[in-house]
Amino acid sequence: MAAQKRVSPPSGPSKSPAKTNDKSVSKKESAGWSHTLPTVPELIARKRDGGALSPAEIQGLVSGFVRGDVADYQMSAFAMAVFFKGMTAEETTALTLSMRDSGRVVDTKSVRARKVDKHSTGGVGDKVSLCLAPLVAACGVAVPMVSGRGLGHTGGTLDKLEAIPGFSVSMGVDAFVQQVKDIGCALIGQTDDIAPADKKLYALRDVTATVESIPLITASILSKKLAEGIDGLVLDVKVGRGAFMKTEADARALAQSLVRVGMLAGKEVTAFLTSMEAPLGRTIGNALEAREAIEVLHGKGPADLRELTLVLGAEMLLMGRVAKNDRDARRKLEAAIQDRSGVRVLRQIVDAQGGDPRCVEDPSRIPRSSRIVQIAATKRGFVQKIDALSLGLLGVAMGAGRTRADQAVDPLVGLVLHKGVGDKVAIGEPLCELHLASGPAAKTHDEKAFAERALAAFTIGSASAQPAPLVIDVIRK
């Protein structure tokens, strides 16, 4: 069992905020720092000692950091203080709004429909956004979605979209709003002027061991999402071996923090805790996952991927005020699959963003690897477990993911699972297949080692097994 990462608590000790004294402001502070605020070292010390900061103090710290008046080492010290002492919900809300307001907040008033987005904390095989966003848009809810790239063992929506030939995730804010207005959905990456404080702070957190802090995670996620000009947000907080949050307690704490801070910021927010013990769906890797997601819009695809799409989509329709209840929302989503309106919306999105729309009508047109290796079972019985983390890391090693933000990925690399948890298997029967890199990269890869790692990720025993429940809990307040 892998060691669990420490996650700091969502709020600090219940100490009264330290009193501030304007006379204590150091004359050595940068000329850009407001002299109506305590010095930066004072703010760091107060947080280090468990005290609370006011919204004005947090806003001054964030804006000073973006301007360069607060040094990187000072912001790193502040992040470490937050990691150990936490923040109250009110402090986290102030941090979120300050980071949101560090750049441009998208004006979506011209979009008449209610605007609802979805965010996942990331998991292995999680390609839900690609089928969910157009399906929800087809039902009359606008989806302005700004997504990210994969890092570590979890994939990114942008990398999957770019597996569609020609698809561009780069778009200016004005064009983004116009596409949401015209089509109902746009799928892009974070622009330089959306929440720049988050991008700058995350770079420090990544190299100072302060990523796993619930207040900082909350502010990072919500600052970008609130900058989209949305009315509501549905969160998929994954928990399990293949997730960022390994334990239900940590995932629940993060979900509760996200919901509370989102609501304090004036938005409607719901969080679902969903299982990530095994990969979601039957594919891992960008092109393979793009194909599988599009298959869902055609009424196909694996049952777990389809079900999670409907669960999250139903909540988005309720937030969008186009459905009376969950049953009505699911009926509308299923109708959008049946009458192919979800396919039509995705085709419009792909066409508008420079991709080949024929790939939406026929997902088999999305390129795939020419080097495929079958992995066969060496014993008979039932698949009892599939280690999502091991397969996610294997995908990265094969070239499907990245360990640094500046690394490229091979869109054709990945895995296809032929067996899921609970399936019966015979000796020699295929468990999965590896889609390997070709060209120069292939010479540096150990195909035998990849095959051994893939086989080791499957636990086969004599007793039958059931997959873990897909949805663990729903948090609305």
N, C-alpha and C positions, 0 to 999 in steps of 0.2 A: 504494500500500500504506500503510495507516494506521500511524502510529507506535505501537510497542509500549509498553505500560505496564511500568514497572520493578516487579519483584516481589522483595522481600527474601528472603534465603536462609532455609531452615527452621531453621537452627541457627547460633549465633554462633561466633566464633573459639574455639579450644580453649585458653582461658586459665583458670587456676585461680581459683575464686571468691575475692574479696577477703575478708580476715579482718575480722570486725566487732568493735567495741569498745563495750560498753554505755555507757562513760563519755562517749562522743562524742555522745550524744543531746542535741539542743538543747532548752533549757528553753523556747524559743519555739514549739515544736511544739504543735499543738492538744491540748487536754486529753484528747480522745478517742483519740489515737494511743497505741499501746502503747509504754511506755518500756523494754520489753525488746528492742525492735527498733531498728536504725539509723534515722536520720531519713529522711524522704522524699527530700530532696535527695541524701543519700548513696546511696540505692538507685538513683535516676535516674543519678547520676554513675557508679556501678559498671556499670550496664547500658550507658551511653554509651561506656565504655571497654572493653567487651567481656567484662566479668565475668558470673558467673552468680549468680542469686538463689536462696535456699533456699525450699522450699515454705512455711515459716512466714512468710518475708518477703513472698512473693507473696500469700499469704492475707491478711496484714495490710494490704497495699496495696489489694487489691480490697475488703475489708470496710470499710476506712477511706474509700475512694472512694464506696461506696454510702451510708455514714453521713453523708458530707459533711466528714469530717475531712481527706481528701485533696482538694485543690482541683482544679477542672477543668483549670487550666493546668498543674498538676503531672502529672496523668494524661496530658495531651496530650504533655508532654515525655517521659514514660515510653514512650508509644506510638511517638514518633518515634525514640527510642533503640532500641526493639525493631525498628522498620522497618529501621534501618541495621545493627544488630549481630546481630539474630536472637535465637533462644532455643534451648536444647537441648530434646530431646524431653521430658526430665524437667521442665524449667521450663514447657514448654507444657502438659504434663499438669497440673502444679500450678495453672497459670492457668485451665485448663479446669474443673477440679474446684472451684476457688474461685468462679468465675463461676456454675457450676451450683448451688453451695451458697449463693449470695447470695439465693436465693429458695426457693420450695417445690419439693421433689423429689417427683414423683407416686408414690404408693404403689400399685402394681399387683399386690400379692401375691394379691388376691382373684381375679384373672384367671388361670385355671388353665393356659390355653394359653401357649406361649412367645410373647413380645412382640418383634416385629421391625418396624423402620421403614425408610423409604427417604428419602434426601435427594438432590436434584439441585442442582448449582451454578448452574443456570439457563441457558436457551437460548431461541431463537426457535421458537415452536410447540411447546414442551415441555409437553404436557398429560398425561404418563404417569401421574401420581399419581391422577388421577380414575378411570382404569380399573384401574390396578394394585392399589390398596388394597382395593377390594371383591373383586377376583378372588383375591387372596392370602387374605383373610379367609374367603372361601367354601371354601378348601382347608384351613382349620383352624388358621391362624396368626393371632394377634391383631395388629392394626395400630393402635397409638395414634399418630396422625399430627398433629403441630403444624406448621403451614405458615406461609408468609409471603406478602406482597403483592408485586406486580411493581414494579420500580424501574429506570428506564432502559429499555434496549431489550429486556430479558427479562421475560416475563410471570410472574405469581404464581398459585399454586394457589388462594388465597382468592378472588381476583377472578374466576377461572373458575367456582368453586363458586357464587359469588353471582350469576352469570348465570342460574342455575336459579331461577325465580321463588320467592321466599319463603325461600330457603336461608339459614340463619344460621350463621356461623362462630364466634359467641360462645357460650361455655359454661363454667361453673364446673368446677373440677378434679374435684370429687366426681361431678358429672353425666357428665363426660368418662370417668372410670373405669367408671362404671356402664354407659354405652353400649358401651364396649369389651367389658365382661363380657357384656352381653346380645346384642349384634349381632356383635361381633368387630372392630369398627372405628369410630373417630370421627375426623372431619376438622375441626379447629378452628384458630384463630389463637392466637398467643402471648398468654397472660394476663399481667396486671401482676405476678403473683407468681412467674412462671417466669423464672429467670435475669435478674433486673432489672439486674444489673451489665452484661450484654451490651448491653442496650438503651441504657443510659447511655453506655457506652464507644463503641458504634458511632456514636452521635450526634456524639461528638468526632472519631472517625476520619474521618467523612464530611466534616468541614469543615477538617481539618488534613492532608489528603493522605497519610493513613496506612492507607487501606483495603487496599492491595495488599501486605500483609505476611502471609506464609504462617503464622507462629505465631499472629498475631491472627485470621486467617481461620479457622484450625483451632479455636481456642478459642471463637470466636463460634458456629460451626456445632455443635460437639460439646457445648458447655455446654447449649444448648437441647435437643438430642436426648437427652442423658444424663438430663436432668431429667424425661423422659417415663416413666422406669421401664422401659426396654426391656432385652431380653437381647442383641439384635443389631441391626446397622445395615448397610444396603446403600447405597453411595454411587455416584451417577452424576456423575462429574467430566467436564464437557464441555470440549472443546478445539476451537478453530478460530475462524473469522471472526466467528461469531455468539455466541461464548462469552465468559465473563469472562476465562478463560485462553486467550490467543491461540496460544500455542506448546505443543507436546507436552511440552517440557522443564518448563515452568512447571506444566502440568496434572499431570504425573507427580510433581513435587516436592510439590504440594499433596496429591495422593492418598496418597503415601507417608507424609506427615505425619499425615493424618487416620487412616490405618489404624494407624500405630504408636501414636499418642496414645490412640486408642480402645481398643486392646489393653492399653496400660499402665493405662488406667482400668478394666480388667476386663471389657470387652465384646468380642463377636465382630464384626469389621468387615471388609467387603470393598469395594473400590473398583473401578469400571469406568471406563476412559477411553473416552468415546464422542464421535463426530464431530459438530461443529456448524458445518460449512462451509456447509451449506444448511439451511433450516428443517426441523424434524421434522414429518412428516405433511404435510397439504395445507392447513392452516388456520392463521391468525394472528389473534388477537383472542379475547376471553373467551367470548362466547356461541358463536362458531363452534368454538372448541377444545373447549368442554364437549360440544357435539353430537358432534364427531368422536371424543372419548374414549369416550362412551357407545356409539357405533357399534361400537367394538372389542369391547365386552362382548356385542354382538349377533352377533359373528362377522364383522363387516365392518371398514371402516376401511382406511387405507393400510398397505402391507406393512411399511414401516420402523417405524411406530408400534406395530403389532402385535408385531413381532419384538423391539423393545426392551422392551416390556411383558413378554414371555415370558422374555427373558434375565434381567431384574432380578427378576421374580417367581420364577423357578426358584431363584435364590440365596436369596431370602427363605424359600422352602419348605425348603431344605436347612438354613438356620439355625434354622428352626422345628421341625426334626426330624420333619417329616411326609412326607419323601421320601427315598429311599435314594440316589439319584444324580440328575444333571442330567436324564437322559432320563426318569426316573420323575417328576421335578418338572414338566417340560414337559407330560408326558401328563396329569397332574392338572390343570394350568392349562387346557389345551385342553378337557378334559372339563367343567370349570366354565364354559367358554364354551358348549360344545355343549348342556349340560343347563340352561343359563340360571341357574345358581346365582349366578354373579357379578352378573347383572342383579338377582336377588332381593335380594342383600345391599345393593347400591347403592340399590335402592328403599327398603329399610328405613332406611338411613342418611339419605336425603333426607327421608323421612317424619318420622323422629325429630328432625331438625334444622330442621323447619318449611318445607321445600321442597315443591314440587308433584311427587309421585311419578309422576304421569302422564308427566312429561318423560323418565323413565327407560325406560318402556315404549315411548314414541314420542318420540325426540329432536327431531323436527321441531316439537314443541310449544314448544321453547325459542325465544323471540322472535329475530327477525333484522331487519336494517335494511331500510327500504323504498327506500333510495337505493343502487342497485347500478350500478357502471360497469364495463364490460368493457374489458380491455386486450388489444389484438390485436398479434400479431407483425408487424414491419415487414420481416422478411427470412426466408428459408427456410433450413432446415438442422437442426441438432441442438442441444438445450439443453446447453451445456457446463458452465455454472456458474449458480448462483442465490445471490446475495449475501445471506446471512442477516442480517448486521448492517444492511445498507441497508434491507431490508424491515422489520426490527424497529424501526428508527428512524422509518421511514415510518408504521408502526402507531402509534407514540407521537405523531407529528405530527398524525395523523388523530383522535386522542383515545382510542386503545385502551390507552395506557400513561401513565405519569407520570414526571416528572423530579424531583419533590419528594414526600416521603412523605405530605404532607397534601393532595395533589391527588386529585380524583375521576377515575374513568375512565368512558367510555361503553361498556357491555358489548356493544352491538350493532356497534361499529365493528371493522373488520378486513379481512383479505384471504383469498381462496380461490385456491389455485394449481391451475390446470388442467393444467400441464405440470411435470414433474420433470426432474432431471438425466438426460440420456441420451435423452429423448423426442424424436421427430422432430416438426418443426413446419413449417407452410406459412404463407405470407404471408396475413395476415388472420385466422389461426386464433387463438382466445383463449389467452393465456398465463396470465392471472389475472383476478380481478375484485376491485374495491374495494367494501367495504361502508362507506358514508360516514355521517357524523352527519347528523341532521335537526334541525329546530327552529332556535333562535337560533345554535347553534354552527356550523351550515352556512353562515351568512352570512360568517363570518370565514375560511373555508377556501378555498383555491385548488385547485379540482378539477383544473384542467389541470396544475398543478405536481405534484400527487399522482400523476397518470397518468404524467407524464414520469419521475418517480422510480421508479415501479414498473417501467416498461419498461426503464430503465437497469440494474436489478438482475439482469436476465437476459442472459447471454452466449450468443449463438447463433453457431455456426460450422459449417463444412462437414464437419468430422470428427466421428465418433460419440464418445460419452463414457460413462463409467461413474460412478455415484455413489461417493463415498468409502466405505470400509468403515465400517459402523456402530459396531462395537466394535473399539477399537484395542488394548486390553490389559486384563488383569485383575490387580489387586494384592491379595493376601491377607495379606501379612506384610512 
